Amino acid sequence: MALSAKKPTQRADQAAKKLMAELSGTGKKKRLNAEVDETLYGQIKMRAAQDGRSISDITRDLWSEYLSK
């Protein structure tokens, strides 16, 4: 990692802007894995089926909601 004279907040702001630019409208996807309790997974799967949605679709919506705060 190169040293920089920039203030840490400037680097963080630049990193956030770069990340948002990369994420907005690229169409590329990345896989996200998370370990959850077997009981919770069953509940998620059942609710997704009842709603006629995929777990991936629900997960994307939840992350979008979380990040918009």
mmCIF file as Biopython writes it, N, C-alpha, C and O atoms, coordinates in Angstrom:
data_model
#
loop_
_atom_site.group_PDB
_atom_site.id
_atom_site.type_symbol
_atom_site.label_atom_id
_atom_site.label_alt_id
_atom_site.label_comp_id
_atom_site.label_asym_id
_atom_site.label_entity_id
_atom_site.label_seq_id
_atom_site.pdbx_PDB_ins_code
_atom_site.Cartn_x
_atom_site.Cartn_y
_atom_site.Cartn_z
_atom_site.occupancy
_atom_site.B_iso_or_equiv
_atom_site.auth_seq_id
_atom_site.auth_asym_id
_atom_site.pdbx_PDB_model_num
ATOM 1   N N  . MET A ? 1  ? 0.837   -1.174  0.000   1.0 0.0 1  A 1 
ATOM 2   C CA . MET A ? 1  ? 0.000   0.000   0.000   1.0 0.0 1  A 1 
ATOM 3   C C  . MET A ? 1  ? 0.879   1.234   0.000   1.0 0.0 1  A 1 
ATOM 4   O O  . MET A ? 1  ? 1.822   1.321   0.786   1.0 0.0 1  A 1 
ATOM 5   N N  . ALA A ? 2  ? 0.590   2.179   -0.858  1.0 0.0 2  A 1 
ATOM 6   C CA . ALA A ? 2  ? 1.370   3.397   -0.967  1.0 0.0 2  A 1 
ATOM 7   C C  . ALA A ? 2  ? 0.961   4.387   0.114   1.0 0.0 2  A 1 
ATOM 8   O O  . ALA A ? 2  ? -0.203  4.451   0.511   1.0 0.0 2  A 1 
ATOM 9   N N  . LEU A ? 3  ? 1.933   5.154   0.578   1.0 0.0 3  A 1 
ATOM 10  C CA . LEU A ? 3  ? 1.644   6.193   1.556   1.0 0.0 3  A 1 
ATOM 11  C C  . LEU A ? 3  ? 0.997   7.369   0.854   1.0 0.0 3  A 1 
ATOM 12  O O  . LEU A ? 3  ? 1.269   7.657   -0.312  1.0 0.0 3  A 1 
ATOM 13  N N  . SER A ? 4  ? 0.129   8.044   1.603   1.0 0.0 4  A 1 
ATOM 14  C CA . SER A ? 4  ? -0.574  9.171   1.017   1.0 0.0 4  A 1 
ATOM 15  C C  . SER A ? 4  ? -0.635  10.309  2.021   1.0 0.0 4  A 1 
ATOM 16  O O  . SER A ? 4  ? -0.759  10.081  3.224   1.0 0.0 4  A 1 
ATOM 17  N N  . ALA A ? 5  ? -0.548  11.525  1.524   1.0 0.0 5  A 1 
ATOM 18  C CA . ALA A ? 5  ? -0.639  12.702  2.386   1.0 0.0 5  A 1 
ATOM 19  C C  . ALA A ? 5  ? -2.093  13.112  2.595   1.0 0.0 5  A 1 
ATOM 20  O O  . ALA A ? 5  ? -2.373  14.044  3.349   1.0 0.0 5  A 1 
ATOM 21  N N  . LYS A ? 6  ? -3.006  12.431  1.941   1.0 0.0 6  A 1 
ATOM 22  C CA . LYS A ? 6  ? -4.417  12.769  2.068   1.0 0.0 6  A 1 
ATOM 23  C C  . LYS A ? 6  ? -4.917  12.398  3.453   1.0 0.0 6  A 1 
ATOM 24  O O  . LYS A ? 6  ? -4.412  11.470  4.085   1.0 0.0 6  A 1 
ATOM 25  N N  . LYS A ? 7  ? -5.912  13.133  3.912   1.0 0.0 7  A 1 
ATOM 26  C CA . LYS A ? 7  ? -6.524  12.840  5.196   1.0 0.0 7  A 1 
ATOM 27  C C  . LYS A ? 7  ? -7.280  11.521  5.091   1.0 0.0 7  A 1 
ATOM 28  O O  . LYS A ? 7  ? -7.814  11.205  4.027   1.0 0.0 7  A 1 
ATOM 29  N N  . PRO A ? 8  ? -7.339  10.740  6.176   1.0 0.0 8  A 1 
ATOM 30  C CA . PRO A ? 8  ? -8.045  9.461   6.136   1.0 0.0 8  A 1 
ATOM 31  C C  . PRO A ? 8  ? -9.492  9.589   5.669   1.0 0.0 8  A 1 
ATOM 32  O O  . PRO A ? 8  ? -9.984  8.721   4.949   1.0 0.0 8  A 1 
ATOM 33  N N  . THR A ? 9  ? -10.175 10.653  6.066   1.0 0.0 9  A 1 
ATOM 34  C CA . THR A ? 9  ? -11.570 10.804  5.658   1.0 0.0 9  A 1 
ATOM 35  C C  . THR A ? 9  ? -11.682 11.012  4.156   1.0 0.0 9  A 1 
ATOM 36  O O  . THR A ? 9  ? -12.651 10.571  3.539   1.0 0.0 9  A 1 
ATOM 37  N N  . GLN A ? 10 ? -10.704 11.676  3.565   1.0 0.0 10 A 1 
ATOM 38  C CA . GLN A ? 10 ? -10.712 11.858  2.108   1.0 0.0 10 A 1 
ATOM 39  C C  . GLN A ? 10 ? -10.543 10.522  1.406   1.0 0.0 10 A 1 
ATOM 40  O O  . GLN A ? 10 ? -11.219 10.249  0.414   1.0 0.0 10 A 1 
ATOM 41  N N  . ARG A ? 11 ? -9.639  9.683   1.917   1.0 0.0 11 A 1 
ATOM 42  C CA . ARG A ? 11 ? -9.431  8.363   1.320   1.0 0.0 11 A 1 
ATOM 43  C C  . ARG A ? 11 ? -10.690 7.519   1.448   1.0 0.0 11 A 1 
ATOM 44  O O  . ARG A ? 11 ? -11.073 6.820   0.510   1.0 0.0 11 A 1 
ATOM 45  N N  . ALA A ? 12 ? -11.329 7.584   2.600   1.0 0.0 12 A 1 
ATOM 46  C CA . ALA A ? 12 ? -12.552 6.812   2.804   1.0 0.0 12 A 1 
ATOM 47  C C  . ALA A ? 12 ? -13.648 7.300   1.871   1.0 0.0 12 A 1 
ATOM 48  O O  . ALA A ? 12 ? -14.374 6.495   1.288   1.0 0.0 12 A 1 
ATOM 49  N N  . ASP A ? 13 ? -13.772 8.616   1.728   1.0 0.0 13 A 1 
ATOM 50  C CA . ASP A ? 13 ? -14.774 9.177   0.819   1.0 0.0 13 A 1 
ATOM 51  C C  . ASP A ? 13 ? -14.502 8.762   -0.621  1.0 0.0 13 A 1 
ATOM 52  O O  . ASP A ? 13 ? -15.428 8.410   -1.351  1.0 0.0 13 A 1 
ATOM 53  N N  . GLN A ? 14 ? -13.252 8.802   -1.028  1.0 0.0 14 A 1 
ATOM 54  C CA . GLN A ? 14 ? -12.893 8.401   -2.382  1.0 0.0 14 A 1 
ATOM 55  C C  . GLN A ? 14 ? -13.158 6.925   -2.600  1.0 0.0 14 A 1 
ATOM 56  O O  . GLN A ? 14 ? -13.643 6.533   -3.662  1.0 0.0 14 A 1 
ATOM 57  N N  . ALA A ? 15 ? -12.846 6.099   -1.607  1.0 0.0 15 A 1 
ATOM 58  C CA . ALA A ? 15 ? -13.091 4.660   -1.728  1.0 0.0 15 A 1 
ATOM 59  C C  . ALA A ? 15 ? -14.589 4.385   -1.839  1.0 0.0 15 A 1 
ATOM 60  O O  . ALA A ? 15 ? -15.010 3.543   -2.632  1.0 0.0 15 A 1 
ATOM 61  N N  . ALA A ? 16 ? -15.390 5.091   -1.048  1.0 0.0 16 A 1 
ATOM 62  C CA . ALA A ? 16 ? -16.846 4.907   -1.096  1.0 0.0 16 A 1 
ATOM 63  C C  . ALA A ? 16 ? -17.389 5.329   -2.454  1.0 0.0 16 A 1 
ATOM 64  O O  . ALA A ? 16 ? -18.238 4.638   -3.016  1.0 0.0 16 A 1 
ATOM 65  N N  . LYS A ? 17 ? -16.917 6.444   -2.989  1.0 0.0 17 A 1 
ATOM 66  C CA . LYS A ? 17 ? -17.371 6.919   -4.306  1.0 0.0 17 A 1 
ATOM 67  C C  . LYS A ? 17 ? -16.980 5.926   -5.396  1.0 0.0 17 A 1 
ATOM 68  O O  . LYS A ? 17 ? -17.769 5.641   -6.297  1.0 0.0 17 A 1 
ATOM 69  N N  . LYS A ? 18 ? -15.763 5.403   -5.310  1.0 0.0 18 A 1 
ATOM 70  C CA . LYS A ? 18 ? -15.302 4.429   -6.300  1.0 0.0 18 A 1 
ATOM 71  C C  . LYS A ? 18 ? -16.155 3.167   -6.245  1.0 0.0 18 A 1 
ATOM 72  O O  . LYS A ? 18 ? -16.546 2.631   -7.281  1.0 0.0 18 A 1 
ATOM 73  N N  . LEU A ? 19 ? -16.441 2.696   -5.037  1.0 0.0 19 A 1 
ATOM 74  C CA . LEU A ? 19 ? -17.254 1.501   -4.867  1.0 0.0 19 A 1 
ATOM 75  C C  . LEU A ? 19 ? -18.655 1.719   -5.410  1.0 0.0 19 A 1 
ATOM 76  O O  . LEU A ? 19 ? -19.186 0.851   -6.103  1.0 0.0 19 A 1 
ATOM 77  N N  . MET A ? 20 ? -19.261 2.855   -5.113  1.0 0.0 20 A 1 
ATOM 78  C CA . MET A ? 20 ? -20.609 3.144   -5.603  1.0 0.0 20 A 1 
ATOM 79  C C  . MET A ? 20 ? -20.618 3.226   -7.128  1.0 0.0 20 A 1 
ATOM 80  O O  . MET A ? 20 ? -21.570 2.769   -7.762  1.0 0.0 20 A 1 
ATOM 81  N N  . ALA A ? 21 ? -19.584 3.794   -7.718  1.0 0.0 21 A 1 
ATOM 82  C CA . ALA A ? 21 ? -19.498 3.871   -9.174  1.0 0.0 21 A 1 
ATOM 83  C C  . ALA A ? 21 ? -19.390 2.478   -9.779  1.0 0.0 21 A 1 
ATOM 84  O O  . ALA A ? 21 ? -19.982 2.196   -10.821 1.0 0.0 21 A 1 
ATOM 85  N N  . GLU A ? 22 ? -18.632 1.611   -9.118  1.0 0.0 22 A 1 
ATOM 86  C CA . GLU A ? 22 ? -18.480 0.245   -9.610  1.0 0.0 22 A 1 
ATOM 87  C C  . GLU A ? 22 ? -19.780 -0.537  -9.495  1.0 0.0 22 A 1 
ATOM 88  O O  . GLU A ? 22 ? -20.066 -1.399  -10.326 1.0 0.0 22 A 1 
ATOM 89  N N  . LEU A ? 23 ? -20.560 -0.240  -8.475  1.0 0.0 23 A 1 
ATOM 90  C CA . LEU A ? 23 ? -21.774 -1.003  -8.217  1.0 0.0 23 A 1 
ATOM 91  C C  . LEU A ? 23 ? -22.979 -0.521  -9.001  1.0 0.0 23 A 1 
ATOM 92  O O  . LEU A ? 23 ? -23.930 -1.278  -9.190  1.0 0.0 23 A 1 
ATOM 93  N N  . SER A ? 24 ? -22.963 0.691   -9.451  1.0 0.0 24 A 1 
ATOM 94  C CA . SER A ? 24 ? -24.150 1.237   -10.103 1.0 0.0 24 A 1 
ATOM 95  C C  . SER A ? 24 ? -24.195 0.876   -11.581 1.0 0.0 24 A 1 
ATOM 96  O O  . SER A ? 24 ? -23.437 1.398   -12.398 1.0 0.0 24 A 1 
ATOM 97  N N  . GLY A ? 25 ? -25.100 -0.025  -11.890 1.0 0.0 25 A 1 
ATOM 98  C CA . GLY A ? 25 ? -25.397 -0.335  -13.270 1.0 0.0 25 A 1 
ATOM 99  C C  . GLY A ? 25 ? -24.372 -1.135  -14.044 1.0 0.0 25 A 1 
ATOM 100 O O  . GLY A ? 25 ? -24.385 -1.089  -15.274 1.0 0.0 25 A 1 
ATOM 101 N N  . THR A ? 26 ? -23.488 -1.864  -13.394 1.0 0.0 26 A 1 
ATOM 102 C CA . THR A ? 26 ? -22.478 -2.604  -14.149 1.0 0.0 26 A 1 
ATOM 103 C C  . THR A ? 26 ? -23.046 -3.878  -14.756 1.0 0.0 26 A 1 
ATOM 104 O O  . THR A ? 26 ? -22.560 -4.348  -15.785 1.0 0.0 26 A 1 
ATOM 105 N N  . GLY A ? 27 ? -24.078 -4.440  -14.121 1.0 0.0 27 A 1 
ATOM 106 C CA . GLY A ? 27 ? -24.651 -5.676  -14.616 1.0 0.0 27 A 1 
ATOM 107 C C  . GLY A ? 27 ? -23.869 -6.907  -14.185 1.0 0.0 27 A 1 
ATOM 108 O O  . GLY A ? 27 ? -24.381 -8.022  -14.285 1.0 0.0 27 A 1 
ATOM 109 N N  . LYS A ? 28 ? -22.641 -6.732  -13.707 1.0 0.0 28 A 1 
ATOM 110 C CA . LYS A ? 28 ? -21.839 -7.849  -13.237 1.0 0.0 28 A 1 
ATOM 111 C C  . LYS A ? 28 ? -22.338 -8.269  -11.863 1.0 0.0 28 A 1 
ATOM 112 O O  . LYS A ? 28 ? -22.835 -7.443  -11.097 1.0 0.0 28 A 1 
ATOM 113 N N  . LYS A ? 29 ? -22.207 -9.540  -11.556 1.0 0.0 29 A 1 
ATOM 114 C CA . LYS A ? 29 ? -22.666 -10.057 -10.275 1.0 0.0 29 A 1 
ATOM 115 C C  . LYS A ? 29 ? -21.512 -10.743 -9.554  1.0 0.0 29 A 1 
ATOM 116 O O  . LYS A ? 29 ? -20.594 -11.269 -10.182 1.0 0.0 29 A 1 
ATOM 117 N N  . LYS A ? 30 ? -21.575 -10.728 -8.245  1.0 0.0 30 A 1 
ATOM 118 C CA . LYS A ? 30 ? -20.625 -11.423 -7.387  1.0 0.0 30 A 1 
ATOM 119 C C  . LYS A ? 30 ? -21.424 -12.320 -6.464  1.0 0.0 30 A 1 
ATOM 120 O O  . LYS A ? 30 ? -22.538 -11.978 -6.068  1.0 0.0 30 A 1 
ATOM 121 N N  . ARG A ? 31 ? -20.864 -13.459 -6.123  1.0 0.0 31 A 1 
ATOM 122 C CA . ARG A ? 31 ? -21.531 -14.393 -5.214  1.0 0.0 31 A 1 
ATOM 123 C C  . ARG A ? 31 ? -21.220 -13.997 -3.780  1.0 0.0 31 A 1 
ATOM 124 O O  . ARG A ? 31 ? -20.083 -13.660 -3.447  1.0 0.0 31 A 1 
ATOM 125 N N  . LEU A ? 32 ? -22.239 -14.041 -2.939  1.0 0.0 32 A 1 
ATOM 126 C CA . LEU A ? 32 ? -22.108 -13.725 -1.521  1.0 0.0 32 A 1 
ATOM 127 C C  . LEU A ? 32 ? -22.563 -14.941 -0.731  1.0 0.0 32 A 1 
ATOM 128 O O  . LEU A ? 32 ? -23.701 -15.388 -0.878  1.0 0.0 32 A 1 
ATOM 129 N N  . ASN A ? 33 ? -21.690 -15.474 0.098   1.0 0.0 33 A 1 
ATOM 130 C CA . ASN A ? 33 ? -22.028 -16.641 0.912   1.0 0.0 33 A 1 
ATOM 131 C C  . ASN A ? 33 ? -22.094 -16.236 2.377   1.0 0.0 33 A 1 
ATOM 132 O O  . ASN A ? 33 ? -21.263 -15.465 2.856   1.0 0.0 33 A 1 
ATOM 133 N N  . ALA A ? 34 ? -23.077 -16.758 3.074   1.0 0.0 34 A 1 
ATOM 134 C CA . ALA A ? 34 ? -23.204 -16.499 4.504   1.0 0.0 34 A 1 
ATOM 135 C C  . ALA A ? 34 ? -23.691 -17.771 5.183   1.0 0.0 34 A 1 
ATOM 136 O O  . ALA A ? 34 ? -24.551 -18.480 4.660   1.0 0.0 34 A 1 
ATOM 137 N N  . GLU A ? 35 ? -23.142 -18.043 6.328   1.0 0.0 35 A 1 
ATOM 138 C CA . GLU A ? 35 ? -23.597 -19.197 7.093   1.0 0.0 35 A 1 
ATOM 139 C C  . GLU A ? 35 ? -24.758 -18.774 7.978   1.0 0.0 35 A 1 
ATOM 140 O O  . GLU A ? 35 ? -24.675 -17.773 8.691   1.0 0.0 35 A 1 
ATOM 141 N N  . VAL A ? 36 ? -25.842 -19.544 7.929   1.0 0.0 36 A 1 
ATOM 142 C CA . VAL A ? 36 ? -26.995 -19.300 8.790   1.0 0.0 36 A 1 
ATOM 143 C C  . VAL A ? 36 ? -27.417 -20.620 9.417   1.0 0.0 36 A 1 
ATOM 144 O O  . VAL A ? 36 ? -27.154 -21.694 8.876   1.0 0.0 36 A 1 
ATOM 145 N N  . ASP A ? 37 ? -28.065 -20.525 10.545  1.0 0.0 37 A 1 
ATOM 146 C CA . ASP A ? 37 ? -28.576 -21.707 11.223  1.0 0.0 37 A 1 
ATOM 147 C C  . ASP A ? 37 ? -29.542 -22.453 10.304  1.0 0.0 37 A 1 
ATOM 148 O O  . ASP A ? 37 ? -30.284 -21.833 9.542   1.0 0.0 37 A 1 
ATOM 149 N N  . GLU A ? 38 ? -29.532 -23.766 10.375  1.0 0.0 38 A 1 
ATOM 150 C CA . GLU A ? 38 ? -30.370 -24.591 9.520   1.0 0.0 38 A 1 
ATOM 151 C C  . GLU A ? 38 ? -31.859 -24.250 9.666   1.0 0.0 38 A 1 
ATOM 152 O O  . GLU A ? 38 ? -32.596 -24.240 8.679   1.0 0.0 38 A 1 
ATOM 153 N N  . THR A ? 39 ? -32.291 -23.975 10.882  1.0 0.0 39 A 1 
ATOM 154 C CA . THR A ? 39 ? -33.688 -23.617 11.130  1.0 0.0 39 A 1 
ATOM 155 C C  . THR A ? 39 ? -34.036 -22.295 10.441  1.0 0.0 39 A 1 
ATOM 156 O O  . THR A ? 39 ? -35.091 -22.169 9.819   1.0 0.0 39 A 1 
ATOM 157 N N  . LEU A ? 40 ? -33.143 -21.319 10.556  1.0 0.0 40 A 1 
ATOM 158 C CA . LEU A ? 40 ? -33.369 -20.030 9.905   1.0 0.0 40 A 1 
ATOM 159 C C  . LEU A ? 40 ? -33.434 -20.198 8.390   1.0 0.0 40 A 1 
ATOM 160 O O  . LEU A ? 40 ? -34.296 -19.610 7.736   1.0 0.0 40 A 1 
ATOM 161 N N  . TYR A ? 41 ? -32.526 -20.999 7.832   1.0 0.0 41 A 1 
ATOM 162 C CA . TYR A ? 41 ? -32.536 -21.243 6.393   1.0 0.0 41 A 1 
ATOM 163 C C  . TYR A ? 41 ? -33.870 -21.840 5.949   1.0 0.0 41 A 1 
ATOM 164 O O  . TYR A ? 41 ? -34.429 -21.438 4.929   1.0 0.0 41 A 1 
ATOM 165 N N  . GLY A ? 42 ? -34.368 -22.790 6.712   1.0 0.0 42 A 1 
ATOM 166 C CA . GLY A ? 42 ? -35.649 -23.398 6.381   1.0 0.0 42 A 1 
ATOM 167 C C  . GLY A ? 42 ? -36.775 -22.376 6.383   1.0 0.0 42 A 1 
ATOM 168 O O  . GLY A ? 42 ? -37.647 -22.401 5.514   1.0 0.0 42 A 1 
ATOM 169 N N  . GLN A ? 43 ? -36.752 -21.474 7.366   1.0 0.0 43 A 1 
ATOM 170 C CA . GLN A ? 43 ? -37.768 -20.426 7.444   1.0 0.0 43 A 1 
ATOM 171 C C  . GLN A ? 43 ? -37.670 -19.467 6.256   1.0 0.0 43 A 1 
ATOM 172 O O  . GLN A ? 43 ? -38.679 -19.061 5.681   1.0 0.0 43 A 1 
ATOM 173 N N  . ILE A ? 44 ? -36.448 -19.122 5.909   1.0 0.0 44 A 1 
ATOM 174 C CA . ILE A ? 44 ? -36.228 -18.214 4.771   1.0 0.0 44 A 1 
ATOM 175 C C  . ILE A ? 44 ? -36.732 -18.870 3.484   1.0 0.0 44 A 1 
ATOM 176 O O  . ILE A ? 44 ? -37.438 -18.247 2.692   1.0 0.0 44 A 1 
ATOM 177 N N  . LYS A ? 45 ? -36.364 -20.117 3.294   1.0 0.0 45 A 1 
ATOM 178 C CA . LYS A ? 45 ? -36.750 -20.840 2.084   1.0 0.0 45 A 1 
ATOM 179 C C  . LYS A ? 45 ? -38.270 -20.974 1.979   1.0 0.0 45 A 1 
ATOM 180 O O  . LYS A ? 45 ? -38.838 -20.809 0.899   1.0 0.0 45 A 1 
ATOM 181 N N  . MET A ? 46 ? -38.925 -21.272 3.103   1.0 0.0 46 A 1 
ATOM 182 C CA . MET A ? 46 ? -40.373 -21.422 3.110   1.0 0.0 46 A 1 
ATOM 183 C C  . MET A ? 46 ? -41.066 -20.086 2.795   1.0 0.0 46 A 1 
ATOM 184 O O  . MET A ? 46 ? -42.014 -20.036 2.011   1.0 0.0 46 A 1 
ATOM 185 N N  . ARG A ? 47 ? -40.581 -19.023 3.412   1.0 0.0 47 A 1 
ATOM 186 C CA . ARG A ? 47 ? -41.192 -17.706 3.183   1.0 0.0 47 A 1 
ATOM 187 C C  . ARG A ? 47 ? -40.987 -17.254 1.739   1.0 0.0 47 A 1 
ATOM 188 O O  . ARG A ? 47 ? -41.891 -16.685 1.127   1.0 0.0 47 A 1 
ATOM 189 N N  . ALA A ? 48 ? -39.804 -17.507 1.202   1.0 0.0 48 A 1 
ATOM 190 C CA . ALA A ? 48 ? -39.526 -17.141 -0.190  1.0 0.0 48 A 1 
ATOM 191 C C  . ALA A ? 48 ? -40.473 -17.882 -1.122  1.0 0.0 48 A 1 
ATOM 192 O O  . ALA A ? 48 ? -41.002 -17.294 -2.065  1.0 0.0 48 A 1 
ATOM 193 N N  . ALA A ? 49 ? -40.690 -19.167 -0.868  1.0 0.0 49 A 1 
ATOM 194 C CA . ALA A ? 49 ? -41.595 -19.969 -1.704  1.0 0.0 49 A 1 
ATOM 195 C C  . ALA A ? 49 ? -43.024 -19.445 -1.592  1.0 0.0 49 A 1 
ATOM 196 O O  . ALA A ? 49 ? -43.732 -19.357 -2.596  1.0 0.0 49 A 1 
ATOM 197 N N  . GLN A ? 50 ? -43.448 -19.100 -0.386  1.0 0.0 50 A 1 
ATOM 198 C CA . GLN A ? 50 ? -44.795 -18.560 -0.188  1.0 0.0 50 A 1 
ATOM 199 C C  . GLN A ? 50 ? -44.986 -17.254 -0.953  1.0 0.0 50 A 1 
ATOM 200 O O  . GLN A ? 50 ? -46.059 -16.985 -1.493  1.0 0.0 50 A 1 
ATOM 201 N N  . ASP A ? 51 ? -43.924 -16.446 -0.989  1.0 0.0 51 A 1 
ATOM 202 C CA . ASP A ? 51 ? -43.987 -15.154 -1.680  1.0 0.0 51 A 1 
ATOM 203 C C  . ASP A ? 51 ? -43.701 -15.267 -3.173  1.0 0.0 51 A 1 
ATOM 204 O O  . ASP A ? 51 ? -43.827 -14.287 -3.908  1.0 0.0 51 A 1 
ATOM 205 N N  . GLY A ? 52 ? -43.315 -16.463 -3.622  1.0 0.0 52 A 1 
ATOM 206 C CA . GLY A ? 52 ? -42.991 -16.651 -5.030  1.0 0.0 52 A 1 
ATOM 207 C C  . GLY A ? 52 ? -41.729 -15.918 -5.448  1.0 0.0 52 A 1 
ATOM 208 O O  . GLY A ? 52 ? -41.625 -15.447 -6.581  1.0 0.0 52 A 1 
ATOM 209 N N  . ARG A ? 53 ? -40.777 -15.821 -4.546  1.0 0.0 53 A 1 
ATOM 210 C CA . ARG A ? 53 ? -39.524 -15.096 -4.816  1.0 0.0 53 A 1 
ATOM 211 C C  . ARG A ? 53 ? -38.345 -16.016 -4.534  1.0 0.0 53 A 1 
ATOM 212 O O  . ARG A ? 53 ? -38.475 -17.014 -3.825  1.0 0.0 53 A 1 
ATOM 213 N N  . SER A ? 54 ? -37.205 -15.672 -5.091  1.0 0.0 54 A 1 
ATOM 214 C CA . SER A ? 54 ? -35.992 -16.438 -4.805  1.0 0.0 54 A 1 
ATOM 215 C C  . SER A ? 54 ? -35.312 -15.860 -3.562  1.0 0.0 54 A 1 
ATOM 216 O O  . SER A ? 54 ? -35.503 -14.696 -3.211  1.0 0.0 54 A 1 
ATOM 217 N N  . ILE A ? 55 ? -34.524 -16.694 -2.915  1.0 0.0 55 A 1 
ATOM 218 C CA . ILE A ? 55 ? -33.754 -16.223 -1.767  1.0 0.0 55 A 1 
ATOM 219 C C  . ILE A ? 55 ? -32.781 -15.142 -2.213  1.0 0.0 55 A 1 
ATOM 220 O O  . ILE A ? 55 ? -32.560 -14.173 -1.487  1.0 0.0 55 A 1 
ATOM 221 N N  . SER A ? 56 ? -32.202 -15.291 -3.383  1.0 0.0 56 A 1 
ATOM 222 C CA . SER A ? 56 ? -31.267 -14.288 -3.902  1.0 0.0 56 A 1 
ATOM 223 C C  . SER A ? 56 ? -31.952 -12.939 -4.089  1.0 0.0 56 A 1 
ATOM 224 O O  . SER A ? 56 ? -31.393 -11.901 -3.737  1.0 0.0 56 A 1 
ATOM 225 N N  . ASP A ? 57 ? -33.151 -12.955 -4.637  1.0 0.0 57 A 1 
ATOM 226 C CA . ASP A ? 57 ? -33.899 -11.714 -4.861  1.0 0.0 57 A 1 
ATOM 227 C C  . ASP A ? 57 ? -34.190 -11.010 -3.530  1.0 0.0 57 A 1 
ATOM 228 O O  . ASP A ? 57 ? -34.011 -9.799  -3.404  1.0 0.0 57 A 1 
ATOM 229 N N  . ILE A ? 58 ? -34.635 -11.777 -2.560  1.0 0.0 58 A 1 
ATOM 230 C CA . ILE A ? 58 ? -34.923 -11.210 -1.243  1.0 0.0 58 A 1 
ATOM 231 C C  . ILE A ? 58 ? -33.656 -10.659 -0.611  1.0 0.0 58 A 1 
ATOM 232 O O  . ILE A ? 58 ? -33.665 -9.572  -0.034  1.0 0.0 58 A 1 
ATOM 233 N N  . THR A ? 59 ? -32.559 -11.414 -0.721  1.0 0.0 59 A 1 
ATOM 234 C CA . THR A ? 59 ? -31.289 -10.983 -0.140  1.0 0.0 59 A 1 
ATOM 235 C C  . THR A ? 59 ? -30.808 -9.680  -0.769  1.0 0.0 59 A 1 
ATOM 236 O O  . THR A ? 59 ? -30.354 -8.781  -0.062  1.0 0.0 59 A 1 
ATOM 237 N N  . ARG A ? 60 ? -30.905 -9.570  -2.096  1.0 0.0 60 A 1 
ATOM 238 C CA . ARG A ? 60 ? -30.510 -8.316  -2.764  1.0 0.0 60 A 1 
ATOM 239 C C  . ARG A ? 60 ? -31.349 -7.150  -2.255  1.0 0.0 60 A 1 
ATOM 240 O O  . ARG A ? 60 ? -30.815 -6.073  -1.992  1.0 0.0 60 A 1 
ATOM 241 N N  . ASP A ? 61 ? -32.661 -7.354  -2.113  1.0 0.0 61 A 1 
ATOM 242 C CA . ASP A ? 61 ? -33.530 -6.291  -1.602  1.0 0.0 61 A 1 
ATOM 243 C C  . ASP A ? 61 ? -33.150 -5.887  -0.182  1.0 0.0 61 A 1 
ATOM 244 O O  . ASP A ? 61 ? -33.132 -4.702  0.149   1.0 0.0 61 A 1 
ATOM 245 N N  . LEU A ? 62 ? -32.847 -6.875  0.653   1.0 0.0 62 A 1 
ATOM 246 C CA . LEU A ? 62 ? -32.466 -6.579  2.034   1.0 0.0 62 A 1 
ATOM 247 C C  . LEU A ? 62 ? -31.165 -5.788  2.099   1.0 0.0 62 A 1 
ATOM 248 O O  . LEU A ? 62 ? -31.053 -4.842  2.879   1.0 0.0 62 A 1 
ATOM 249 N N  . TRP A ? 63 ? -30.176 -6.168  1.283   1.0 0.0 63 A 1 
ATOM 250 C CA . TRP A ? 63 ? -28.911 -5.422  1.262   1.0 0.0 63 A 1 
ATOM 251 C C  . TRP A ? 63 ? -29.116 -4.001  0.750   1.0 0.0 63 A 1 
ATOM 252 O O  . TRP A ? 63 ? -28.535 -3.057  1.285   1.0 0.0 63 A 1 
ATOM 253 N N  . SER A ? 64 ? -29.933 -3.846  -0.275  1.0 0.0 64 A 1 
ATOM 254 C CA . SER A ? 64 ? -30.212 -2.506  -0.810  1.0 0.0 64 A 1 
ATOM 255 C C  . SER A ? 64 ? -30.862 -1.631  0.248   1.0 0.0 64 A 1 
ATOM 256 O O  . SER A ? 64 ? -30.508 -0.464  0.413   1.0 0.0 64 A 1 
ATOM 257 N N  . GLU A ? 65 ? -31.824 -2.214  0.966   1.0 0.0 65 A 1 
ATOM 258 C CA . GLU A ? 65 ? -32.492 -1.472  2.042   1.0 0.0 65 A 1 
ATOM 259 C C  . GLU A ? 65 ? -31.506 -1.087  3.142   1.0 0.0 65 A 1 
ATOM 260 O O  . GLU A ? 65 ? -31.521 0.044   3.628   1.0 0.0 65 A 1 
ATOM 261 N N  . TYR A ? 66 ? -30.657 -2.021  3.527   1.0 0.0 66 A 1 
ATOM 262 C CA . TYR A ? 66 ? -29.663 -1.775  4.567   1.0 0.0 66 A 1 
ATOM 263 C C  . TYR A ? 66 ? -28.700 -0.661  4.155   1.0 0.0 66 A 1 
ATOM 264 O O  . TYR A ? 66 ? -28.385 0.221   4.954   1.0 0.0 66 A 1 
ATOM 265 N N  . LEU A ? 67 ? -28.243 -0.707  2.922   1.0 0.0 67 A 1 
ATOM 266 C CA . LEU A ? 67 ? -27.256 0.275   2.447   1.0 0.0 67 A 1 
ATOM 267 C C  . LEU A ? 67 ? -27.866 1.653   2.201   1.0 0.0 67 A 1 
ATOM 268 O O  . LEU A ? 67 ? -27.136 2.642   2.143   1.0 0.0 67 A 1 
ATOM 269 N N  . SER A ? 68 ? -29.172 1.736   2.057   1.0 0.0 68 A 1 
ATOM 270 C CA . SER A ? 68 ? -29.799 3.036   1.801   1.0 0.0 68 A 1 
ATOM 271 C C  . SER A ? 68 ? -30.008 3.844   3.083   1.0 0.0 68 A 1 
ATOM 272 O O  . SER A ? 68 ? -30.436 4.996   3.023   1.0 0.0 68 A 1 
ATOM 273 N N  . LYS A ? 69 ? -29.713 3.256   4.224   1.0 0.0 69 A 1 
ATOM 274 C CA . LYS A ? 69 ? -29.882 3.963   5.511   1.0 0.0 69 A 1 
ATOM 275 C C  . LYS A ? 69 ? -28.844 5.023   5.693   1.0 0.0 69 A 1 
ATOM 276 O O  . LYS A ? 69 ? -28.837 5.712   6.714   1.0 0.0 69 A 1 
#
